[in-house]
Amino acid sequence: MKIISFLINRPDETWWSSPVVKFDTTGCWGFDDPAHAALFTATEALLERWRQRVETSDSLGTLPAETIAELFDTGLLRSTMPARVGGLELDWPALVESARIAAWACPSTAWIISLVGGHIQIASRFPEECVNAIFRNGSRQLVATGSVTADGTILTEGRGYRVDGRWRLSSGIDHATWVIVSAPCRIPASNPEPATVMALVPTSDIEVSGVWQAAGMVGTGSKDVNINRRYMSDTWVRPLSELLGRQSGVSRHYLQSVSLVPYLTSAIIGPLLGCAEGAIIAGIEIMQQRQGPHRGEAPREVSLRIGEIIADLECARLLYRSILSRLHDAGSENRDLSDSEYAAIKRDRAKLTRLCIDAVQQLIRQMGTSAIVWPQATQRLWRDLQVMAAHMDVNWDRSMMHYGSSVLSPSATE
């Protein structure tokens, strides 16, 4: 992407005389493939609409219905959906890259595209009876998850299961048609060691509760899900290891055969990087305008800090590209990542996140109090970036400890 072309001015040019920075999707992963390019172009065409709806999303605590319709109409919520159920069946990086582009304008929309949109991969791995029911009314299906168990339980009962209680942080639930909730369960009931199971429930059978009030990412609408003692056959409740692990048989695309965990947990890097890019570009444009065309060179310290900000961003982008490539290459070879390879992915996700945080934090310092005045894009994007960076999939300590263990005690992680 050509988002830092302003740094390559001729020696006789002052910093403010460079052209206003523009986003460019032609540098996105897979842009040379027509199907991927069409998706990225469609995403870019919607950015201004999404930007104008940010305040509406925040006041509603969820994305407007128009945005969800656009995500389906353009294929953004069908990008990696299996073709057999009406999806585009594109490569995994297409999902992440389209979310990265969306985050330039609205990180909450990006979150729904990549993290919530990726749940369709889990749903499509349930038994065929379930898949047929999910897509009976077409491919416009959004699958939310109950990310955190508040007091929800899944217990064996007869030949099936009883699902009961409350699950938290269900992003996109207001627009979802299905929800997947999980909990430890003894299978069989006499087993002393519980295993995590996942239950697929139509949203017509749940109750959405609570008002989503958060410091950022408000448009994700991550509310609570209540399920009242619903009995489900074992077709609709399957072990997590079965759904997320390697699938048997021949599949058309690697996302339908390889272990999904590294892909699902890495979807966050698109919204994270795109959010940081959007904040930095918006902030630098404001600083250029503030400097004006007749005030000569910028102060040395400001120029130094801008150089550091862009260096951090470029390093984050290199890690981002590397993560996309490693996951896609492994999938294309139809192999699962080893534990040490996944540990390295975790390490790089966490480092990418820290680079993004540091770069935008430095930008905020240089901009001063003007950066935190609503509705500055930098203020909003900085807020959303902080919330995303708190996600456990990019937690610094956990990621670095896992990677360090893989180096010092490789047998413990293989």
MIFI-606632 format. One record per atom (N, C-alpha, C): x, y, z; residue in one letter. Coordinates in steps of 0.05 Angstrom, whole numbers, plus 5000, padded with zeros to 4 digits. Layout:
N
XYZa ...
***
This chain:
414
501749765000m 500050005000m 501850255000m 500950454986k 502550694983k 501750915002k 501750845028i 500751035047i 502951215059i 505451175051i 507551345063i 509251475041i 507951525018s 509451634996s 510451915002s 509252055022f 510152325029f 512952325041f 514052095048l 516652085060l 518952085039l 518252075013i 520352054993i 520452314976i 520152544989n 520252794975n 523052844964n 523253014944r 525853094934r 527253264955r 529953274955p 531353414976p 530653714979p 529653834957d 529054114959d 526154174968d 524653964974e 521953994983e 521854005013e 520054165024t 519554165053t 517453955059t 517353875084w 515653645091w 512753685085w 511753935087w 508953985084w 508153995055w 510054015036s 509354045008s 508653784994s 508953565008s 508253304997s 505253284993s 504353114974p 501553084970p 500152964994p 497553034997v 495952915018v 496052605015v 496452475037v 496752185036v 494052055028v 494251855011k 491951705002k 492251415007k 490051275013f 490150985016f 490150864988f 491350634985d 491550504959d 491450204964d 489450064954t 489049784959t 490649604940t 492049724920t 493449554901t 495749414913t 496649484937g 498749344951g 497749124969g 495149074970c 494048874987c 494748594978c 494848404997w 495548134991w 493548024971w 494547894949g 492847764929g 491347954911g 492248214909f 490748394892f 491048324862f 493048164855d 493348084827d 491347874819d 489847764839d 487647574833d 485047734829d 483647694807p 481247864802p 479147844824p 478747604835a 476647574856a 477447724881a 479947714889h 480947854912h 480848154907h 481748244884a 481748524877a 478948644877a 477048494867a 474248594867a 473248634895a 473948454913l 473148484941l 474348724954l 476948764949f 478348994961f 477249264950f 476749264924t 475649504911t 472849574922t 471249364925a 468549404936a 468649514965a 470549414980t 470949505008t 471649795008t 473549874992e 474550144991e 472250334983e 470550244965a 468350424956a 466350484977a 466350324999l 464350365020l 465450525044l 468050585043l 469350705067l 467950965075l 467351145057e 466151395064e 463451365077e 461851175068r 459251115080r 459651025109r 461550845113w 462050735140w 463050955158w 464751125148r 465851345164r 463651525173r 461751585156q 459551755163q 457551635183q 457651365185r 455851225204r 457051165231r 459451255235v 460851175260v 459251275284v 458451525284e 456951635307e 454351485311e 453051415289t 450551255291t 451050985304t 453250855295s 453950595307s 454450615336s 455850835344d 456450865373d 453950915389d 452151075378s 449651135393s 447850885394s 447850725374l 446150485373l 447450255390l 450050265392g 451550035404g 451649795386g 451349835360t 451449625341t 451649745313t 452449595293l 452549705266l 449649745255l 449249945239p 446649985226p 446049755207p 443449705203a 442649485185a 443649535157a 443949785149e 444949845122e 447749735118e 449349755139t 452149665137t 452249355134t 450649225150i 450548925148i 449648845120i 447648975109a 446748915082a 448948955062a 450549165065e 452749215047e 454848995049e 455348905073l 457348695077l 456548435063l 453948375063f 453048135048f 452948195018f 451948425010d 451648484982d 454348474967d 456448574980t 459148584967t 460648324970t 459648134986g 461047884990g 462947885014g 463148115028l 465048135050l 464447935073l 461847865077l 461247665097l 460947385085l 461747365059r 461647095046r 464347035034r 466447195040s 468947165026s 470246895029s 470246785053t 471546525057t 469446305063t 466846375060m 464746185063m 465045965041m 464545715048p 464845505028p 462945545004p 463945484980a 462445524956a 459945354956a 460045124969r 457744944968r 455245054982r 455645264998v 453345385012v 452945675003v 454145744980g 453746014969g 455946214974g 458246134985g 460346314991g 462246354967g 464146544970l 466146604950l 468546414952l 468946294975e 471046104980e 473846214972e 474346454981l 476946574975l 479046494996l 481546554991d 483646485010d 483346645036d 484346535058w 484046665084w 485146945085w 487447015073p 488247295075p 486347495063p 484547415045a 482547595033a 480747705055a 480047535074l 478247615096l 479647825113l 482247775119v 483747945137v 484348215123v 485048205098e 485748445083e 483248625079e 480948515074s 478548675070s 477848805097s 478348665119a 477848785145a 479849015151a 482248975143r 484249185146r 483449435132r 482449415107i 481549645092i 479149775106i 477249615115a 474849715129a 475649875154a 477749785168a 478549915193a 479650195188a 480450265164w 481250545159w 478950735166w 476550645162a 474150815167a 472750735193a 472350475197c 470750385220c 471750115230c 473350115251p 474349865262p 472249665271p 469949765280s 467749585288s 466749425264s 466449555241t 465649415216t 467749215209t 470349285212a 472449095206a 472348855224a 471648895249w 471448675268w 469248475260w 467048585251i 464848415242i 465648255217i 467148385199i 468048245175i 469848015181i 471948055197s 473947855200s 473447665224s 473047765247l 472747585270l 469947455271l 467847605267v 465147485266v 464747345240v 465547455218g 465247325192g 466647065191g 468847035205g 470346785205g 468946555219g 466946615235h 465546405250h 464046215231h 463546305206i 462046135188i 463645875182i 466345895186q 467945655182q 467345445203q 466845535228i 466145345249i 463445215243i 461545385237a 458745285232a 458745085209a 460345135188s 460244955165s 461544685171s 462744655195r 463944395202r 462144225220r 459844335227f 457844165241f 456843955222f 455443745232p 454343535215p 452643655193p 452343505171e 450943595147e 448143685153e 446843545172e 444043625179e 443943915189e 445943995205c 446144265215c 446644465192c 448644395175v 449344575153v 447044625135v 445544415129n 443144445112n 441144635125n 440844615151a 438944785165a 439845075165a 442445115169i 443545385170i 443045535144i 443545395122f 443445535096f 440845475081f 438845375094r 436245315081r 435045565069r 435545795082n 434346045072n 436446225058n 438546105048g 440546255033g 443146295048g 444946435035s 447646475046s 448046715063s 445946875067r 446247115084r 445947035113r 447946895123q 447846795150q 450246915165q 449747025189l 451847125206l 451846965231l 454146855238v 454446685261v 456046825283v 454746895305a 456047015328a 457046795347a 458546865366t 459346675387t 459046815414t 458546645435g 458746745462g 461546705471g 463146925471s 465946895475s 466846825503s 465246915522v 466046875550v 463546755565v 464046545580t 461846425595t 461546575622t 459146695625a 458546825651a 457646605671a 455446485665d 454546255682d 453346045664d 453946045639g 452845855620g 453945575624g 452145375620t 452945095623t 451944935600t 453344725593i 452444525573i 452944255587i 450744115593l 450843865608l 449543645592l 450643405594t 449343175581t 446643115594t 444743035577e 442142965587e 440842765568e 440542525577g 439542315559g 441542275537g 440542275512r 442242245488r 443142515477r 442442725491g 443242995481g 444443165503g 443843425502y 445043615520y 443043825528y 443443945551r 441844165561r 443644415562r 442944615546v 444444865545v 442945075561v 444245205580d 442845385598d 444745595609d 443845845610g 445346045623g 446046285605g 448146425613r 448846675600r 451746665590r 452046775565w 454746805554w 455147095547w 457547195549r 458147475545r 459647525519r 459747785513l 461447895490l 460847755464l 458247755457s 457447635432s 457247845410s 459547905397s 459748115377s 457848045353s 456448255344g 454648225321g 452048085327g 451448035352i 449147865358i 446547985349i 446348255347d 443848385339d 443148315310d 445148245294h 444648185266h 445047885259h 445747725279a 446447445274a 443947275270a 444247065255t 442146865251t 442646615268t 445146575276w 445946345292w 448046445312w 448246295334v 450346345354v 451546085363v 454146085367i 455545855378i 456445925406i 455645755426v 456545795453v 458145545461v 459945575480s 461645355488s 461845345518s 462445105528a 462845065557a 464044795561a 465344745584p 466444485591p 464144285595p 464544035587c 462443835590c 463743565591c 462743385608r 463843115610r 462542935589r 464142835571i 463142665550i 464742395551i 463442175559p 460742155570p 460642275598p 458242275609a 457742405635a 459542295657a 460442045654s 462141915674s 465041995671s 465742135650n 468542205646n 469442405667n 471542355681p 472442545702p 473642805691p 474642795666e 475843025654e 473943155634e 472943395639p 471143525620p 472643625596p 471243625573a 472343735548a 470543955539a 471544155526t 469944375516t 468244285492t 465644355493v 463844295471v 462644555461v 461744555436m 460544785423m 457744715415m 455844895422a 453044855414a 452245075394a 450944985373l 450045165352l 447045215355l 446345465361v 443545525368v 442445745350v 440045715339p 438845935323p 438246175341p 438546415332t 438146645349t 435146685356t 433446545342s 430646555349s 430146415376s 432046265385d 431746115411d 433446245433d 434346485429i 435946605450i 434746875458i 435746985479e 435047255488e 437547425489e 437547655476v 439747835477v 439248035500v 441148065518s 440748235541s 443048425545s 442448635559g 444548835566g 444849045545g 446049265552v 446749475534v 449749475531v 450749475507w 453549465502w 454749745506w 455949785529q 457250035535q 460249985540q 461950095522a 464750035523a 466350285516a 468950275523a 470650505517a 471250535487a 470950315473g 471550325444g 470250075431g 470550065404m 469349845388m 466349815395m 465050045398v 462250035407v 460449915386v 461149955360g 459449865339g 459349555336g 461049415351t 460949125349t 458449005363t 457249165380g 454749065393g 455148815409g 457248795424s 458048535437s 456448495463s 453948425460k 452148395483k 452148115494k 450448075515d 450147815527d 448147645513d 448447385515v 446647185503v 445547015526v 442947005528n 441646825548n 440246595534n 440646355544i 439346115533i 438045975557i 435445935555n 433945825577n 433345525574n 435045365587r 434645075589r 433844945562r 435344995542r 434544885516r 435844615512r 434144415506y 435144145501y 435944125471y 438344005466m 439343975439m 440443695435m 439943585411s 441043325405s 444043345401s 445443115401d 448343125399d 449243215371d 447443225352t 448143335325t 448943625327t 447643765345w 447944055347w 449944135369w 451043945383v 453044005403v 455443815398v 457643925390r 459943765382r 462443855398r 464343675402p 466843745416p 468343965400p 469444155415l 471044365403l 473344255386l 474644055396s 476943935382s 476043815355s 473643715354e 472643605329e 472043825308e 470944045317l 470144265299l 472544425290l 474444475308l 476644655302l 479144505292l 479144245297g 481544085289g 481444005260g 483443845252r 483543755224r 481143585216r 480143635192q 477843495182q 478643265164q 477243045166s 477842815149s 476442855122s 477342705102g 476142715075g 477542925058g 476542945033v 477743135014v 476043385013v 477343615016s 475943875015s 476944044992s 475244214982r 475944394960r 477944604969r 477744694994h 479444915003h 480644845030h 483044955035y 484444875059y 483044965084y 481445175084l 480045265108l 477945055117l 477244875099q 475344665106q 476744405115q 479344405116s 480744165123s 482744195146s 484244425147v 486344455167v 485244535194v 486944525214s 486144615241s 485644915239s 483345005249l 482445285245l 483645475266l 484545385288v 485245565310v 487245785303v 489445725289p 491345935282p 490046145264p 488146065247y 486946255229y 484846425243y 483146305259l 481046455273l 482346655292l 484346575307t 485546755327t 487346965314t 488146935289s 489747135276s 488147335259s 485547295257a 483847475242a 483947765253a 484647795278i 484748055291i 486848245280i 488848135267i 491048315258i 490148495236i 488048435220g 487148615200g 485948865212g 483948835229p 482849075242p 484949235258p 486749095271l 488749235287l 490549415269l 491749295249l 493549445232l 492049665217l 489649605206g 488149805192g 487450045209g 486749985234c 486050205253c 488450385258c 490850265262a 493250425266a 493850585242a 493650465218e 494250615193e 492350845190e 489750805195g 487851015193g 488451245212g 489151185237a 489751385257a 492251545249a 494251415239i 496751545232i 496451725208i 495051625188i 494651795164i 492952035171i 490851995186a 489152225193a 490652435210a 492352335229g 493852515245g 495952665230g 497352535212i 499452675197i 498252875178i 495952825167e 494653025150e 493953275166e 493053235190i 492353465207i 494953625213i 497153485219m 499653615225m 500753765201m 500353655177q 501153785153q 499554045149q 496954025153q 495254265150q 495954475171q 496554385195r 497254575216r 499854725210r 501754575198q 504354695191q 503954915169q 502254855149g 501755045128g 503955065108g 503355175084p 505255175062p 507455395063p 507355575083h 509155795083h 510755815109h 511055595123r 512355615149r 515055455149r 515955375126g 518555245125g 518554965136g 520854865143e 521154595152e 519854555180e 518954315185a 517854245211a 520154245232a 519454285257p 521554265278p 522953995277p 525453995283r 527053755281r 525953525298r 525053585322e 524053375340e 521453255328e 519753425317v 517253315304v 517953135281v 519853215264s 520653055242s 521752785251s 523352795273l 524452555284l 522352365293l 520352465307r 518252295317r 516552185295r 516052335274i 514452235251i 516052005238i 518652035236g 520251815225g 520051565242g 520051595269e 519751365286e 517051235283e 514951395281i 512251295278i 511951135253i 512951235231i 512751085206i 514450835206i 516850845220a 518450605222a 517050385237a 515650465259d 514150265274d 511850145257d 510550325242l 508350225225l 509350045204l 511650105192e 512749935171e 513549665182e 514649665206c 515349405218c 512849235224c 510749375233a 508249225237a 507149115211a 507449265190r 506449165164r 508048925154r 510648925159l 512248695151l 511448445167l 510948475193l 510048255209l 507348155199l 505648345193y 502948285183y 503148115158y 504748205139r 504948055113r 506147775118r 508047765137s 509247505143s 507247305155s 505547405173i 503547235185i 501547135164i 500647315147l 498847235126l 500147015108l 502547055101s 503946865083s 504346595096s 505246595121r 505746345134r 503246175137r 501046305145l 498546155148l 497446065121l 497546235102h 496546155075h 498245935063h 500845955065d 502645755054d 502245485067d 501945485093a 501445225107a 498745105098a 496745275096g 494145175086g 494345075058g 495645215041s 495945125013s 497344855011s 499144805030e 500444545031e 498844335045e 496444415054n 494544245068n 495844115093n 497244285108r 498444185133r 497844375156r 497644265179d 497244425203d 499944545213d 499744765226l 502144885237l 503144715261l 505744695264s 506844565288s 506444755311s 506744655335d 506444815359d 508545045359d 510944985350s 512945195350s 512345415328s 511245325306e 510445525285e 508145695295e 506245575309y 504045735320y 505045925342y 506945835358a 508046005379a 509346255366a 510646215343a 511846445329a 509746635318a 507546515309i 505346685300i 504246855323i 503946735346k 502946885369k 504947105377k 507447035376r 509547235382r 509247475364r 509047425338d 508947645318d 506347795319d 504147665326r 501647815330r 501848015353r 503047925375a 503448095398a 505348325392a 507448275377k 509348485370k 508048685351k 506648585332l 505148765313l 503348955329l 501948845348t 500049005365t 501549215380t 503849145392r 505349335408r 506449555389r 507349485366l 508349685347l 506149885339l 503749785334c 501549955327c 500850145350c 500650035374i 500050195398i 502150415402i 504750335400d 506850525405d 506850755383d 506350675358a 506350875337a 504051075341a 501650985347v 499451165350v 499651325375v 500751205397q 501251355421q 503151585416q 505251535402q 507251745395q 505951965378q 504151885360l 502752085344l 501052265361l 499552145380i 497852295398i 499452505413i 501852425422r 503552605437r 504352845420r 504952795394q 505753005376q 503453195369q 501053085368m 498753245360m 497753425383m 498253335408g 497253485431g 494353435436g 493153625451t 490353585460t 488353585437t 489053695414s 487253695391s 486553405382s 488353215389a 487952945380a 485752805396a 485052905419i 483052765436i 480352905436i 480053095418v 477453235416v 475653095396v 473253025405w 471352895388w 470353105367w 469953035342p 470052765331p 472652715314p 474852795324q 477352745309q 477652445303q 478352375278a 478752095271a 480951965288a 483052115294t 485252005310t 484251925338t 482552095350q 481552025376q 479851775376q 478151745356r 476451515354r 477951265348r 479851285330l 481451045322l 483350965344l 484451155359w 486251095381w 484650945403w 482251045408r 480450915427r 479950625419r 479150575394d 478550305385d 480950125385d 483350235378l 485750085378l 486449975406l 486050145426q 486650065454q 484849825462q 482349825454v 480449615461v 481249355447v 481949375421m 482749135406m 485249015418m 487149185426a 489749095436a 489448945463a 487148975476a 486648835501a 485748545497a 485348465472h 484348195466h 486447985474h 485547765484m 487347555494m 489047445471m 488047445446d 489647335424d 492147485418d 492347735428v 494847895423v 496147975450v 495447835471n 496547905497n 499547855497n 501048055506w 503948055504w 505247835521w 504547825547d 505847635565d 505247345557d 502747285551r 502047015544r 503446925518r 503547105499s 504747035473s 507746995475s 509047175490m 511947155492m 512746915510m 511246855530m 511846625547m 511546365531m 509446355514h 509046115498h 511346085478h 512146295466y 514346275446y 516946215460y 517446345483g 519946285498g 520045995506g 517845885515s 517745595522s 518345415499s 517445495475s 517945335451s 520945335443s 522345545451v 525145565446v 526845415467v 526145455492l 527745335514l 527045045519l 524444975515s 523644705520s 521844615496s 523144575473p 521544505449p 519744255452p 520644065467s 519043815470s 516443875485s 516344085501a 513944145517a 511744265500a 512444375476t 510444505459t 509944355433t 511444145428e 511043985404e 509143755409e 
***
